[in-house]
């Protein structure tokens, strides 16, 4: 009876507040913003800032979910000067934004602003999912301000066995039809992710029933669900190149990709590199992410494989206990 009452109460339960770690906007341009998280009163223990780069199609607050379950909050508590890009919401007028304008100009401007806070003029790049792809390509073409590269569940080698790769290589996958009317709608992309694992929502419902008594679980569950249903559309022209040059032709991994006309090859990356993949990631198969380490020319390079999936392994209690401290320690050892 208690469980039934708890389940009934879920209908009126408000989602927990998300993205609450204190931060200020240090740069704003078109739709995107660069935020700096406020340091603790004790200040910053490290000299080199960390720039967090989320995916283009998701809100940035997955890395600042709720108090106590926020990676950004954790980094600040460890003394890392921490910045994040909020890509914002592209509108109809952004349909002609190119991959170069996002990966080179916007990301490059954010990186330079962060690097100014460091005595050596560099910052650590940490990209999650597509954000890691952007970070790797930028580091390959524009290494000057990159202190290190950490790619978290980031697709790099797109010619893989994953369903997304298979779908985008089908002749029936018509990029022109998808982009002719403007930006690619977030509803369409979200539906494709649901098709990757059709029973996932049912699994979530069962888990919700089983743990309806656990308020901490419920707060985390609804915070993730708030984020998962708060997506943004993909700028059409950027999407066109993303699919044709990366998913279909795998140009970056093959060493044939260019950024604003300049070569962007994995072998050009010489900074310290850490690639983190997840064994049960149904969005970015682990080999797709792990391939970065063998492709770069860095002497200091590592691959870490962890259990878990694409989202849960990044924002769970286990992540706070193991993944987050591991990444913080990795940066700490490379702080100069």
N, C-alpha and C positions, 0 to 999 in steps of 0.2 A: 504493500500500500504506500509506503514511504517513497519507493522508487516511482510509482505511478504519479504521485503528487509532484515529485520533482520533475518528471517529464512534462507534466501539464504546465508547470511553471516556466518551462523553457520558452513557451510561446510569448511570454511577456518579458523575457530576459533581455536586457539591453546589451549590445556588444561592448566589450571593454574598450577604453580609449587606446588608440594606437599612435605611434610616432610622437611620444611625449618627452623624449630626452631633450633638454633645453638646447636650442641651436639658434643661430642667427644667419640671415642671408648675407653673404659677402659678395655675391655677384649675381646679376640677373640679366638674361639676354633672351629675347624672343620668349619661348615658353619655358626654357630650362633655367634652373637656379643652382647655385653652389652654396651649400650650407656648411657652416662650421659648428660643431658641437662645442658648447661651452666647457672649458676645462674645469676640473675640480679646484677648490680653493688652494690645494697643495700645488697646483700648477702641472706642467707637463714634465714627465721624467725623461722623455726621449726627444731627440732633436729633429728626427725625420718624420714629417707628417704622413698619415695614411689617407689615401683618397679612395673611397668606396664607390664603385661603379655598378649600379644595378642594371637589370635588363631594360631595354627600351619599352617593352610592352607591359611592364608591371610597375607598381608604385614603389618608391624607394623605401618605404617604411617597413618592408619585410626585414630589413636589417636594423630596424628600431621598433620592434613589434609592441611590446608592453613593458612597463617597469619590471625589472627582474628577468625579463626574457628578451632583452635588447642587446644585440651585438655592439651597436654603437655605444650604448651606456657602459658595456663591459670594457670597451677599449678606452673610453675616457677615464674609467676608474683605475685602469692600469697605467695611466699617464701618457697615452698616445695622443698627439695632436690629430684630431679626426675630422675629416671632411667627407661630404657625400654629394653626389649629383642627383638632383631631382629633375628628371627629364620633362616633367610637366605633361600637359595634355595637348597633343597636336590638333590643330583645327584644319578646316578645309584649305586654308591658304598655305599650309605646310606640306601639301601633297608633292611639291617639287623639291623638298629637302633631300639632298643626296647623301649617300654613305660618307663621302668625303667631308661634307659639312658637319656631320655628327661626330664621326670617329676622329677626324683630324682637327677641325677648327674648334668645335665646342669642347671636346675632351681635352684638346691641347691647351685651350685657354684656362680650363679648370685646373689642369695639372700645373701650368706655370704659376697660377695664383697660389696654389698650395706650396709649390717649391720655393716661393719667396719667403716662406716661414722657416726654411731650413738653412743653416749656415753654408751647406754645400750646394744649395740650389736644386735639391732633388726631393722627390716624394715617392713613397711606396704605392704602387697601383694594386688594388684588389678588385677584381671583377667577378661578379656572380652571374652565371648562366651566359646569356648574350653579352652582358657587361664584361665578362671575361674575354670573350672573343674580341670585342672592341679594344680592350686593354692590351691584348697580345698584339693585335695588328698595329696599334699606335706605338707600342714599345719597339716593334720591329722597324718602323719607319722613322720614328722620332725618339731616339734613345736618350737624348741629352739630359732630360729632367727626371728620368726614371731610375729610382734607386733599386727597386726590385719589382718583380711581377708575381702576384699570387692569383692563380686562376682557380676559381671555386666552381666545380661542376660546369665548366665552360667548354662548349663544343669548339674544337679546333680542327680535327680531321673529320670532315663531313661525309666522306665516302664510307659509311658504316652500315651496319645491319639494322639500324633503328627504323622505326615506322615513319618518323618524320622525313628521314632521308629517302626512304622508299616512295613515299607519297609525292614528294616534290620532284622526283625524277620521272614520274609517270607522264607520258605524252598528254594525257587528259588534264594535267595540272596546268591550267592556262594563266600565266602571270599577267598577260595583257588584259584578260577579262576581269581578273581580281583588282587591278589597279586603274582600269579605264575610268571609273566613276570617281576616283579619289583615293583617300587613305583606306588601307585594309581594315575593315571593321573589327573591333575587339571581340565582338560576339562570335564572329567566324573563327578567329584564332582560338578563343576559349573552347569552342565546340570541338575543334580538332584535338586539343589537349585532352578533353573528356573521352574522345574516341580512342586515345592511346591505351586507356585502362577503363573500359566501360563499366566495370563493377565497382569502381572506386567510391562512388557516392553511396552505394549500398553498404560497402564496408565501413564507411564513415558513420552511416546511420546505426549500424549494429554496435559500433564502438561507443557511439553517443548513448545508446540505451544502456549498455553495460556499465558506463561510468557516469551516469547522470547524477550520482551522489557526490562526485568529486568537483568541488568548485574551482580548484586550481586548474584541473584538466579542462573544465568548461570554458574558463577565461581564455586559455591558450587555444582551444579549438575554435571558438568564435572569433578570436583575433585573426587567426590564419584564414578563416572563411571570409572575414571582412576583406582582407587583402586579396584573396583569390578571386573575389567577385568585384574587384575595383580595378579593372584593367583599362588600358588605353589603346587606341588604334595605332597602326604602324604607318608612318609616312610612306606614301606610295612609291616614290622614286627610290628611296632607300631600300624598301622591301624588294623592289625589282632586282637591284644589284645583289642584295643579300641572298636571294634565292638563286639567281643565275650564276653568280661568281663563286659563291661559297657552297651552298648545298648541291648544286648541279655540277659545277666544274671543279670544286675543291681547290681553287686557285691559291689560297693562302698556304695550305699545307704542301702544295706542289711547288711553292716558291715562285709563283707567277703572278701574285696579286700586287696591285699598285694602290697607293694612297695619295691622292692629289697628284698623280703622275710619277711619284717616287716609288721605288721598289719597297715592298713590305714582305720580307721573307722570314720565316721562323728562324732560319740559320743566322739572321742578322741580330738576334737577341743574345746578348752576352751578360746581362745583369743576372743577379741571383733569381732563380725561378722555383716556385713551388706550385705543383698542380695537385689539386685535391679532387678525387672522384668518389662516387658512392656506388656500392655494389648493386643496389636495387633501384638505381635511377632509371625510370622509364621514359624520361624526357631526353636526357643526355647520357647515352650508354657510356659506361666507365672508360672503355677503350678510346672513345671519341675525345674525352678530356685528358686521359693519361698520355696520349700521343704527343702532347706538347713537349714533354721532357726530352724525348729522343730527338725531336726536331730542332731544338735550340742549340746554340753553340756555347752556352754558359758552362763554366766549370762547376759552379755552385748551383746544382739543380737537383730537385727531389720530387718524387711522386708519392703521395699518401693515399691509400685506398681505405675507405671506412665503410662500415655497414650503414644501411639506411637508404632513404629515397631522396629525391631532388629537393624537397622542401623540408620535410620533417627532420632530416639529419642536420639541417642548418639552424633551425630555431627551436630544437627540443631541449629537454633537460640534459640529455647526453651531450648535445652540442655545447651547452654552457659549461659542462664539466670537463670535456675533453677537446673538442674541436677548437673552440674559441681560445682557451689557454695555449694550445699548440700553435695557432697562428700568431698570437701575441708574442710568444717566446721566439718564434722564427724571426719576426721583425726586430725584437729586442737584440738578438744576436747580430743583426746587420745594421744596427743604428750607429751612425758615425757622425 
